[in-house]
């Protein structure tokens, strides 16, 4: 029996041209999955979401998608649009004069899953293993989009995940190089900060990277 293979792409943050470069290296017919955070910081959030939607690529919910939904849905996330760290202003600018498309994209975004589980492959935006047993509980579901491997202050509520036969691929925290460990990989390498966009092939764990495209920054 053949093991399904996937290419899992780290946080792209509006870096549309960088994604196109990476897909060209990977191949368009491959099974592509994004770890969320398609929006903010880079210049082309609208184009990137349109690409993912039109080609039917899979994507999980990122914390930046959550903040964007809250901003447009309830107006209770003003920091998303005003803070340079969040970079929501770049997303708003990308949708200027595209109100109808914004509505369509927000609807699509609201339906993103918080995780994808394919056999033992567990794809999340944040570090998902500590919440795997509670992944479908409303109280903990959003933790899958916010949890960081380095957040030791949260470990009192983390599950013991050492017995899970899972392999978690996540984004959220940018690393200089993909953080590859026995049971997980952190695949965000800071494209929106002018570094690189990375993709991990599963199950081979081969990494393909491109430099951030100048038109995205």
C-alpha positions as a LaTeX table, in Angstrom:
\begin{tabular}{lrrr}
\hline
Residue & $x$ (\AA) & $y$ (\AA) & $z$ (\AA) \\
\hline
Unk1 & 0.00 & 0.00 & 0.00 \\
Unk2 & 1.45 & 3.37 & $-1.02$ \\
Unk3 & 1.72 & 6.05 & 1.65 \\
Unk4 & 0.07 & 9.30 & 0.48 \\
Unk5 & 2.57 & 12.10 & 0.04 \\
Unk6 & 2.14 & 15.80 & 0.71 \\
Unk7 & 4.01 & 19.06 & 0.42 \\
Unk8 & 3.34 & 21.21 & 3.47 \\
Unk9 & 4.10 & 24.92 & 3.01 \\
Unk10 & 4.91 & 27.20 & 5.91 \\
Unk11 & 3.49 & 30.63 & 6.71 \\
Unk12 & 3.33 & 32.65 & 3.48 \\
Unk13 & 1.86 & 35.90 & 4.89 \\
Unk14 & 0.78 & 37.51 & 1.63 \\
Unk15 & 3.94 & 36.49 & $-0.24$ \\
Unk16 & 2.14 & 35.50 & $-3.43$ \\
Unk17 & 5.14 & 35.59 & $-5.77$ \\
Unk18 & 7.24 & 33.56 & $-3.34$ \\
Unk19 & 4.51 & 30.91 & $-3.27$ \\
Unk20 & 4.45 & 30.78 & $-7.06$ \\
Unk21 & 8.21 & 30.30 & $-7.09$ \\
Unk22 & 7.95 & 27.50 & $-4.56$ \\
Unk23 & 5.13 & 25.74 & $-6.40$ \\
Unk24 & 7.20 & 25.87 & $-9.58$ \\
Unk25 & 9.97 & 24.00 & $-7.79$ \\
Unk26 & 7.60 & 21.48 & $-6.21$ \\
Unk27 & 5.23 & 20.89 & $-9.11$ \\
Unk28 & 1.63 & 22.01 & $-9.45$ \\
Unk29 & 0.14 & 18.53 & $-9.41$ \\
Unk30 & 1.46 & 17.65 & $-5.97$ \\
Unk31 & $-0.77$ & 17.56 & $-2.89$ \\
Unk32 & $-0.13$ & 20.97 & $-1.34$ \\
Unk33 & $-1.18$ & 21.96 & 2.18 \\
Unk34 & $-0.63$ & 25.35 & 3.81 \\
Unk35 & $-0.09$ & 25.73 & 7.55 \\
Unk36 & $-2.21$ & 28.90 & 7.72 \\
Unk37 & $-1.28$ & 32.58 & 8.02 \\
Unk38 & $-1.82$ & 33.28 & 4.35 \\
Unk39 & $-2.54$ & 36.91 & 5.19 \\
Unk40 & $-0.78$ & 40.00 & 6.62 \\
Unk41 & 2.69 & 41.55 & 6.35 \\
Unk42 & 3.36 & 40.70 & 2.70 \\
Unk43 & 1.77 & 42.80 & $-0.04$ \\
Unk44 & $-0.50$ & 40.27 & $-1.74$ \\
Unk45 & $-2.82$ & 38.55 & 0.73 \\
Unk46 & $-5.79$ & 38.87 & $-1.63$ \\
Unk47 & $-3.95$ & 37.28 & $-4.55$ \\
Unk48 & $-2.59$ & 34.49 & $-2.38$ \\
Unk49 & $-5.97$ & 33.54 & $-0.95$ \\
Unk50 & $-7.49$ & 33.63 & $-4.44$ \\
Unk51 & $-4.76$ & 31.27 & $-5.65$ \\
Unk52 & $-5.31$ & 28.80 & $-2.82$ \\
Unk53 & $-9.08$ & 28.88 & $-3.31$ \\
Unk54 & $-9.02$ & 28.57 & $-7.10$ \\
Unk55 & $-6.58$ & 25.67 & $-7.13$ \\
Unk56 & $-8.28$ & 23.87 & $-4.26$ \\
Unk57 & $-5.20$ & 23.68 & $-2.06$ \\
Unk58 & $-5.82$ & 22.70 & 1.53 \\
Unk59 & $-5.08$ & 25.05 & 4.41 \\
Unk60 & $-5.56$ & 25.10 & 8.16 \\
Unk61 & $-6.66$ & 28.05 & 10.28 \\
Unk62 & $-3.87$ & 30.37 & 11.40 \\
Unk63 & $-3.97$ & 32.94 & 14.15 \\
Unk64 & $-3.72$ & 35.74 & 11.57 \\
Unk65 & $-6.84$ & 34.43 & 9.83 \\
Unk66 & $-8.59$ & 34.38 & 13.20 \\
Unk67 & $-7.64$ & 38.00 & 13.87 \\
Unk68 & $-8.74$ & 39.08 & 10.41 \\
Unk69 & $-12.11$ & 37.38 & 10.87 \\
Unk70 & $-12.57$ & 39.08 & 14.22 \\
Unk71 & $-11.65$ & 42.47 & 12.82 \\
Unk72 & $-14.15$ & 42.32 & 9.97 \\
Unk73 & $-16.79$ & 40.34 & 11.86 \\
Unk74 & $-16.93$ & 42.04 & 15.25 \\
Unk75 & $-14.51$ & 44.95 & 15.15 \\
Unk76 & $-12.87$ & 43.68 & 18.36 \\
Unk77 & $-9.37$ & 43.19 & 16.98 \\
Unk78 & $-8.27$ & 46.73 & 16.18 \\
Unk79 & $-4.64$ & 45.87 & 16.93 \\
Unk80 & $-4.68$ & 43.65 & 13.84 \\
Unk81 & $-5.02$ & 46.68 & 11.54 \\
Unk82 & $-2.93$ & 49.16 & 13.52 \\
Unk83 & 0.06 & 47.11 & 14.68 \\
Unk84 & 3.04 & 46.71 & 12.37 \\
Unk85 & 3.76 & 43.40 & 14.07 \\
Unk86 & 0.40 & 42.01 & 12.97 \\
Unk87 & 0.60 & 43.57 & 9.51 \\
Unk88 & $-3.14$ & 43.72 & 8.94 \\
Unk89 & $-2.82$ & 47.09 & 7.19 \\
Unk90 & $-1.08$ & 45.37 & 4.27 \\
Unk91 & $-4.01$ & 42.98 & 3.96 \\
Unk92 & $-6.55$ & 45.81 & 4.03 \\
Unk93 & $-4.59$ & 47.60 & 1.31 \\
Unk94 & $-4.55$ & 44.48 & $-0.85$ \\
Unk95 & $-8.36$ & 44.41 & $-0.80$ \\
Unk96 & $-8.83$ & 48.08 & $-1.73$ \\
Unk97 & $-11.59$ & 48.31 & $-4.38$ \\
Unk98 & $-12.24$ & 44.55 & $-4.03$ \\
Unk99 & $-15.06$ & 44.51 & $-1.47$ \\
Unk100 & $-16.98$ & 41.64 & $-3.08$ \\
Unk101 & $-13.88$ & 39.48 & $-3.18$ \\
Unk102 & $-13.17$ & 40.30 & 0.47 \\
Unk103 & $-16.61$ & 39.02 & 1.47 \\
Unk104 & $-16.06$ & 35.83 & $-0.50$ \\
Unk105 & $-12.63$ & 35.29 & 0.99 \\
Unk106 & $-13.82$ & 35.88 & 4.55 \\
Unk107 & $-16.54$ & 33.29 & 4.06 \\
Unk108 & $-13.97$ & 30.78 & 2.79 \\
Unk109 & $-11.61$ & 31.64 & 5.63 \\
Unk110 & $-14.31$ & 31.11 & 8.27 \\
Unk111 & $-14.62$ & 27.48 & 7.16 \\
Unk112 & $-10.94$ & 26.60 & 7.46 \\
Unk113 & $-10.30$ & 23.59 & 9.68 \\
Unk114 & $-8.08$ & 23.93 & 12.72 \\
Unk115 & $-6.23$ & 20.77 & 11.80 \\
Unk116 & $-5.81$ & 18.13 & 9.12 \\
Unk117 & $-5.23$ & 14.53 & 10.11 \\
Unk118 & $-4.09$ & 12.04 & 7.48 \\
Unk119 & $-3.13$ & 8.72 & 9.03 \\
Unk120 & $-0.37$ & 9.80 & 11.46 \\
Unk121 & 0.27 & 13.16 & 9.78 \\
Unk122 & $-1.17$ & 15.95 & 11.94 \\
Unk123 & $-1.03$ & 19.42 & 10.34 \\
Unk124 & $-1.74$ & 22.50 & 12.45 \\
Unk125 & $-0.77$ & 26.15 & 12.49 \\
Unk126 & 0.57 & 26.21 & 16.03 \\
Unk127 & 2.32 & 23.36 & 17.83 \\
Unk128 & $-0.59$ & 20.94 & 17.94 \\
Unk129 & 0.60 & 17.83 & 19.78 \\
Unk130 & $-0.12$ & 19.14 & 23.33 \\
Unk131 & $-3.79$ & 19.58 & 22.41 \\
Unk132 & $-4.37$ & 16.59 & 20.17 \\
Unk133 & $-6.70$ & 14.80 & 22.60 \\
Unk134 & $-8.81$ & 17.96 & 22.96 \\
Unk135 & $-8.57$ & 19.15 & 19.37 \\
Unk136 & $-12.34$ & 19.04 & 18.81 \\
Unk137 & $-13.31$ & 20.71 & 22.08 \\
Unk138 & $-14.40$ & 24.34 & 21.56 \\
Unk139 & $-12.42$ & 25.44 & 24.62 \\
Unk140 & $-9.15$ & 24.19 & 23.18 \\
Unk141 & $-9.69$ & 24.25 & 19.42 \\
Unk142 & $-8.16$ & 27.69 & 18.96 \\
Unk143 & $-5.07$ & 26.58 & 20.88 \\
Unk144 & $-4.12$ & 24.71 & 17.72 \\
Unk145 & $-3.68$ & 28.09 & 16.00 \\
Unk146 & $-1.82$ & 29.82 & 18.84 \\
Unk147 & 0.33 & 27.27 & 20.68 \\
Unk148 & 4.11 & 27.57 & 20.44 \\
Unk149 & 6.67 & 24.90 & 21.20 \\
Unk150 & 8.60 & 27.47 & 23.24 \\
Unk151 & 5.67 & 28.46 & 25.48 \\
Unk152 & 6.77 & 26.75 & 28.67 \\
Unk153 & 4.29 & 28.77 & 30.72 \\
Unk154 & 1.47 & 26.80 & 29.09 \\
Unk155 & 2.92 & 23.39 & 29.76 \\
Unk156 & 0.75 & 22.88 & 32.84 \\
Unk157 & $-2.21$ & 22.37 & 30.51 \\
Unk158 & $-0.34$ & 20.45 & 27.84 \\
Unk159 & $-1.09$ & 16.78 & 27.35 \\
Unk160 & 1.61 & 14.14 & 27.53 \\
Unk161 & 1.96 & 13.55 & 23.81 \\
Unk162 & 4.93 & 11.16 & 23.99 \\
Unk163 & 2.66 & 8.16 & 23.41 \\
Unk164 & 0.92 & 9.50 & 20.33 \\
Unk165 & 1.92 & 7.85 & 17.07 \\
Unk166 & 1.69 & 11.17 & 15.26 \\
Unk167 & 3.88 & 13.47 & 13.23 \\
Unk168 & 2.94 & 17.12 & 13.67 \\
Unk169 & 3.88 & 19.70 & 11.01 \\
Unk170 & 3.20 & 23.27 & 12.05 \\
Unk171 & 4.06 & 26.91 & 11.33 \\
Unk172 & 3.44 & 29.96 & 13.54 \\
Unk173 & 6.97 & 30.35 & 14.94 \\
Unk174 & 9.63 & 31.40 & 12.41 \\
Unk175 & 12.89 & 29.49 & 12.59 \\
Unk176 & 16.11 & 30.19 & 10.74 \\
Unk177 & 15.85 & 26.69 & 9.27 \\
Unk178 & 13.02 & 24.16 & 9.49 \\
Unk179 & 13.00 & 22.66 & 12.98 \\
Unk180 & 13.02 & 18.92 & 12.25 \\
Unk181 & 12.58 & 16.55 & 15.18 \\
Unk182 & 11.47 & 12.95 & 15.59 \\
Unk183 & 7.77 & 13.67 & 16.06 \\
Unk184 & 7.32 & 17.15 & 14.61 \\
Unk185 & 8.59 & 19.82 & 12.22 \\
Unk186 & 8.29 & 23.59 & 12.49 \\
Unk187 & 8.26 & 24.71 & 8.86 \\
Unk188 & 7.89 & 28.52 & 9.09 \\
Unk189 & 11.14 & 30.19 & 7.99 \\
Unk190 & 10.11 & 33.83 & 7.97 \\
Unk191 & 9.35 & 34.60 & 4.33 \\
Unk192 & 7.51 & 37.82 & 5.18 \\
Unk193 & 10.62 & 39.03 & 7.03 \\
Unk194 & 12.67 & 38.76 & 3.85 \\
Unk195 & 14.02 & 35.29 & 4.56 \\
Unk196 & 12.75 & 32.12 & 2.91 \\
Unk197 & 9.57 & 30.19 & 2.22 \\
Unk198 & 9.86 & 26.49 & 2.95 \\
Unk199 & 7.94 & 23.34 & 2.10 \\
Unk200 & 8.29 & 19.93 & 3.71 \\
Unk201 & 7.64 & 16.74 & 1.79 \\
Unk202 & 5.93 & 14.03 & 3.80 \\
Unk203 & 6.85 & 11.25 & 4.37 \\
Unk204 & 10.38 & 11.74 & 3.01 \\
Unk205 & 10.94 & 14.94 & 5.11 \\
Unk206 & 12.74 & 16.56 & 2.19 \\
Unk207 & 12.73 & 20.35 & 2.35 \\
Unk208 & 12.45 & 22.72 & $-0.63$ \\
Unk209 & 12.96 & 26.46 & $-0.18$ \\
Unk210 & 12.88 & 29.71 & $-2.13$ \\
Unk211 & 14.07 & 33.15 & $-1.16$ \\
Unk212 & 11.41 & 35.74 & $-0.41$ \\
Unk213 & 10.45 & 37.46 & $-3.65$ \\
Unk214 & 11.20 & 41.18 & $-3.73$ \\
Unk215 & 7.70 & 41.97 & $-5.06$ \\
Unk216 & 6.14 & 40.56 & $-1.89$ \\
Unk217 & 7.99 & 42.73 & 0.61 \\
\hline
\end{tabular}
